[in-house]
Amino acid sequence: MLKYLIDCFDYVKSQRTTLAQKNQDALINQKNLLTFEKAYLKQGMSWEDTKKAILNNSKNGIEILGTSVNDIRRIISKKTSKELGRVYLENERFKCVSESHNSKPSIFVRQDHPNQRQYIKTQAGHFVRRYVIRGLNHTDSINLDMQKGLEPPEQNSEAKADETNATKDHAHRHPVQTGETLDEGSQIISHTRGWNKRFVSTTSTDRSVLSTQLEEFRSVFGAVIVDLAEINASDIIDLHSPNAASRTFGFAIDVIMKLDSVSPAKSFRDEKIRAFRDVIRTREILIRSVPFTAVKFLSAAETVVGVCWDKRCAELSNVTNGLKEATIKALQKHFKIEPLKYFSNGGYWYFFGFDSAQDCGDAYRLLTNDPGAKKFLKIEKLKSFVPRSDLRNSQFNRVG
């Protein structure tokens, strides 16, 4: 009987893992965001479904005891009256191994795998992985090189014109006046919809994360791992789970499941639904501020060349216009090009990422000595970062 129970739970776990990968593959192949998001919301099997499956196939040899008070269920053999095992639900799934101190969150492990992945508990009562991933941007690279932490672009809570309903184009955004103070929930909506970024975004998954344009979030500046145990608990906002997103945006999960589409948004309610969908897809954990001590990376090297000028320029041909052929070939020896479509650090940027510091240095020297490069306001070498491999292997090896 005990072997039967173990096989049941192992089967449920393997089914969830297989379904998660199947959904991810379907998203990439079919490029259907809504299909993927709905599949993710329903892929988990509830305890009631699991319980029913176990009882239906146990030939009436067991009973399951317990109430909703303590979230522990005891599985009892009817033949011997002995306890065969326990099921831990909700908060009971975790046990504390390090209490909170200095405003930092407590650290927990799973009851069934105490020597594996660690978790922290947010002030809202959600359990999230201790280690999360941050894909870096231009400003992050500069700050980390100076041993500074990660900060959001917008530090002010006052509503900006582009996130209010002040204009016809923005009629479905926040129903407030420019300059009014936005509460945390409104700031979260602005951040997740991309109107104004007041948080540092991280993800709790190591699977591919796609944007609403179905492009994978990859950066020439690399990524780092952020240790949530070294961040003030009040600065961590969990949105990665369906339940957390449901509480934040005020929609029941079945409301999202019934959607056909909300694109383009026609109301503020539509915008909130789209924000819900975004964070489900990206498994998002928001952080108000990340100190340098919480940022974990294995190495950093100058493998990025950035060129900056005063006008937007989305085409590579416009960037290389007027440069020598040797310079162009050197710049084309890259694995990724990343243009910025917004003003940052003195102008508009185009970044070239290289496989090595040697390739980066060669391209940089050719570019700075090329007379055609005079049109650029700045030419810089910047660092890319590699996440701590030991943390990825031990704590971040798969989606839970």
ChimeraX attribute file (.defattr): number of C-alpha atoms within 10 A of each C-alpha:
attribute: neighborCount
match mode: 1-to-1
recipient: residues
	/A:1	11
	/A:2	12
	/A:3	8
	/A:4	12
	/A:5	17
	/A:6	11
	/A:7	12
	/A:8	16
	/A:9	13
	/A:10	11
	/A:11	12
	/A:12	15
	/A:13	15
	/A:14	11
	/A:15	14
	/A:16	15
	/A:17	17
	/A:18	13
	/A:19	16
	/A:20	20
	/A:21	13
	/A:22	13
	/A:23	19
	/A:24	20
	/A:25	14
	/A:26	16
	/A:27	19
	/A:28	16
	/A:29	9
	/A:30	10
	/A:31	16
	/A:32	13
	/A:33	21
	/A:34	18
	/A:35	15
	/A:36	22
	/A:37	21
	/A:38	20
	/A:39	19
	/A:40	18
	/A:41	18
	/A:42	13
	/A:43	15
	/A:44	16
	/A:45	12
	/A:46	9
	/A:47	12
	/A:48	9
	/A:49	10
	/A:50	14
	/A:51	13
	/A:52	10
	/A:53	13
	/A:54	19
	/A:55	14
	/A:56	10
	/A:57	12
	/A:58	13
	/A:59	8
	/A:60	12
	/A:61	13
	/A:62	21
	/A:63	16
	/A:64	18
	/A:65	12
	/A:66	13
	/A:67	10
	/A:68	8
	/A:69	6
	/A:70	12
	/A:71	14
	/A:72	18
	/A:73	17
	/A:74	17
	/A:75	20
	/A:76	18
	/A:77	18
	/A:78	13
	/A:79	9
	/A:80	10
	/A:81	11
	/A:82	12
	/A:83	16
	/A:84	15
	/A:85	15
	/A:86	14
	/A:87	17
	/A:88	18
	/A:89	14
	/A:90	11
	/A:91	15
	/A:92	13
	/A:93	17
	/A:94	22
	/A:95	15
	/A:96	16
	/A:97	13
	/A:98	13
	/A:99	10
	/A:100	16
	/A:101	10
	/A:102	9
	/A:103	13
	/A:104	19
	/A:105	24
	/A:106	19
	/A:107	22
	/A:108	23
	/A:109	22
	/A:110	18
	/A:111	14
	/A:112	12
	/A:113	11
	/A:114	13
	/A:115	11
	/A:116	12
	/A:117	19
	/A:118	23
	/A:119	24
	/A:120	26
	/A:121	25
	/A:122	20
	/A:123	15
	/A:124	13
	/A:125	11
	/A:126	18
	/A:127	22
	/A:128	22
	/A:129	23
	/A:130	24
	/A:131	27
	/A:132	24
	/A:133	23
	/A:134	21
	/A:135	19
	/A:136	22
	/A:137	17
	/A:138	20
	/A:139	16
	/A:140	21
	/A:141	21
	/A:142	16
	/A:143	14
	/A:144	18
	/A:145	16
	/A:146	10
	/A:147	13
	/A:148	16
	/A:149	16
	/A:150	26
	/A:151	20
	/A:152	18
	/A:153	13
	/A:154	12
	/A:155	13
	/A:156	13
	/A:157	16
	/A:158	15
	/A:159	21
	/A:160	19
	/A:161	16
	/A:162	16
	/A:163	26
	/A:164	21
	/A:165	18
	/A:166	18
	/A:167	12
	/A:168	7
	/A:169	9
	/A:170	17
	/A:171	16
	/A:172	19
	/A:173	26
	/A:174	25
	/A:175	13
	/A:176	16
	/A:177	15
	/A:178	17
	/A:179	13
	/A:180	12
	/A:181	15
	/A:182	18
	/A:183	11
	/A:184	13
	/A:185	12
	/A:186	18
	/A:187	22
	/A:188	23
	/A:189	25
	/A:190	24
	/A:191	21
	/A:192	23
	/A:193	19
	/A:194	12
	/A:195	16
	/A:196	22
	/A:197	20
	/A:198	24
	/A:199	25
	/A:200	19
	/A:201	24
	/A:202	23
	/A:203	25
	/A:204	23
	/A:205	20
	/A:206	14
	/A:207	14
	/A:208	14
	/A:209	16
	/A:210	19
	/A:211	12
	/A:212	14
	/A:213	8
	/A:214	13
	/A:215	12
	/A:216	12
	/A:217	12
	/A:218	16
	/A:219	17
	/A:220	26
	/A:221	28
	/A:222	19
	/A:223	23
	/A:224	24
	/A:225	25
	/A:226	26
	/A:227	20
	/A:228	28
	/A:229	23
	/A:230	18
	/A:231	21
	/A:232	21
	/A:233	21
	/A:234	14
	/A:235	17
	/A:236	22
	/A:237	23
	/A:238	26
	/A:239	27
	/A:240	24
	/A:241	20
	/A:242	19
	/A:243	15
	/A:244	20
	/A:245	23
	/A:246	19
	/A:247	13
	/A:248	19
	/A:249	19
	/A:250	14
	/A:251	16
	/A:252	13
	/A:253	17
	/A:254	12
	/A:255	10
	/A:256	19
	/A:257	15
	/A:258	9
	/A:259	11
	/A:260	9
	/A:261	13
	/A:262	14
	/A:263	9
	/A:264	9
	/A:265	16
	/A:266	13
	/A:267	15
	/A:268	17
	/A:269	17
	/A:270	17
	/A:271	22
	/A:272	23
	/A:273	22
	/A:274	23
	/A:275	21
	/A:276	27
	/A:277	23
	/A:278	22
	/A:279	23
	/A:280	22
	/A:281	25
	/A:282	22
	/A:283	21
	/A:284	24
	/A:285	24
	/A:286	21
	/A:287	23
	/A:288	18
	/A:289	18
	/A:290	23
	/A:291	16
	/A:292	16
	/A:293	13
	/A:294	18
	/A:295	25
	/A:296	20
	/A:297	18
	/A:298	13
	/A:299	13
	/A:300	17
	/A:301	16
	/A:302	20
	/A:303	24
	/A:304	28
	/A:305	23
	/A:306	21
	/A:307	22
	/A:308	25
	/A:309	19
	/A:310	14
	/A:311	12
	/A:312	16
	/A:313	17
	/A:314	15
	/A:315	10
	/A:316	12
	/A:317	10
	/A:318	9
	/A:319	19
	/A:320	17
	/A:321	12
	/A:322	15
	/A:323	16
	/A:324	15
	/A:325	10
	/A:326	13
	/A:327	21
	/A:328	18
	/A:329	12
	/A:330	19
	/A:331	23
	/A:332	17
	/A:333	15
	/A:334	19
	/A:335	10
	/A:336	15
	/A:337	18
	/A:338	17
	/A:339	18
	/A:340	17
	/A:341	14
	/A:342	10
	/A:343	14
	/A:344	13
	/A:345	10
	/A:346	11
	/A:347	18
	/A:348	23
	/A:349	28
	/A:350	21
	/A:351	24
	/A:352	24
	/A:353	28
	/A:354	25
	/A:355	14
	/A:356	13
	/A:357	17
	/A:358	12
	/A:359	18
	/A:360	24
	/A:361	18
	/A:362	13
	/A:363	25
	/A:364	23
	/A:365	12
	/A:366	18
	/A:367	23
	/A:368	16
	/A:369	11
	/A:370	15
	/A:371	12
	/A:372	15
	/A:373	21
	/A:374	15
	/A:375	14
	/A:376	17
	/A:377	14
	/A:378	18
	/A:379	19
	/A:380	13
	/A:381	18
	/A:382	22
	/A:383	22
	/A:384	27
	/A:385	23
	/A:386	16
	/A:387	21
	/A:388	17
	/A:389	15
	/A:390	11
	/A:391	18
	/A:392	16
	/A:393	10
	/A:394	13
	/A:395	18
	/A:396	23
	/A:397	14
	/A:398	13
	/A:399	11
	/A:400	12
